Amino acid sequence: MTLLGLREFDQTGAHSPFNTEALYGSLVRDTSWIRGAGDLGLLVWLTATFAPEQLGGLTRRVELATALDRYSDAREARTMELAWFLAGLAHRSSCQDLSSTEREQG
């Protein structure tokens, strides 16, 4: 969540003291920190923000389609974690919609 805020800050033209690209790269490279659907949703959201072209590969690698069945936070219907998961899906969907529109216009 903090990295999303730092990305927004960077995109205003300001410069944070952190290398947000390197931080994002380490999170996506080693996904062993993911413990639930909420964590996964945040990673999808991050990827949509930092590297939308990598969403397809990430989706397959983390088995996004089965996340709600695999993670206890989803099965227990924890609202905050489900909100993060759904936010990730929404950002992923908006990236796919944007790339479809760009292909149609191109």
N, C-alpha and C positions, 0 to 999 in steps of 0.2 A: 504494500500500500504506500509506503514511504517513497519507494522508487517511482511509482506512478506520479506522485506529487512533485518529485524532483524533475521528472521528465517534462511535466507541464511548466515548471519554473524555467527550465532550459529553453523551452520553445517560445517563451516570451522575449527571448534575446538576452536574458540574464544568464549568468554562469554560476552554477553551483560548485562548491569546492570538491565535489565527488565526480569520479569518472562513471557516469551512469551507464554508458555503453558496456564498460567492463563488468560492472555489477550485474547488469542484465545478462551478459554472456555467461557469467558463472552460475547464475540461477537456472538458466535454460540448459546448460551443459550437464550439470549434475542435479537431477531431479529427486534425489533421495530424501530431500527435505519435505517433499509432499506427503502429508499425513491424512489428507481428507479432500473432499470435493471443493471445499472453500479454498484450500491452497491451490488446487488445480485450476479453479476458476481465476484466481489471481494471476497465475502463470499465463493462462490463455489471454487474459486482459493485457498483461505486460507485453506479450508477443504481438498482439494486435496493435499495440502502441509503438513498440520498438522495431519490429520486423514482421509486418503483416505478410510478407511473401513466404515466411516460414510457418505459417499457421497450418497448412496441410500436413507437413511433415511432423509437426509437434502433435497435432490431433491424432495421427496414427501411432506415434511413439508412446504417448501417454494413455492410449486407449480411451479416449474421451467418451465414446459411445456407451461404455459400461460403467462409467464413474459413479452414477447414482446407485448402482447395485453394489459396487465394491467398497465404498467408503461409509463408515458408520455415521459420520456427521450428516450425510444425506439420508440414510435410512432412518435416522432419529429425527429428521426434519428440523435440524437446527437452523433457525431463520437467518442468522448472519452468514453462516457458511453457505447456505443455499443462495442467499443474495449475491455473494461473491461469485459463486459458480454461474448463476444466471447472468450476472454482469459480464463475465468472461464470454459466455455464449453470445450475448448481445453484441459485444464488441467484435467478436469473430464474424458474426452474421453481417454486421455493417461493413466490415472489410470485404467480405465476399460480395455483398451487394454493390459496393463501390467498384470492385474489379470487374464485375459483370457489366456495369454501366460503361466503364472505360473501354471494355472490349467491344461493346455494341457501337460506341461512338468512333472507335478507331478504325 
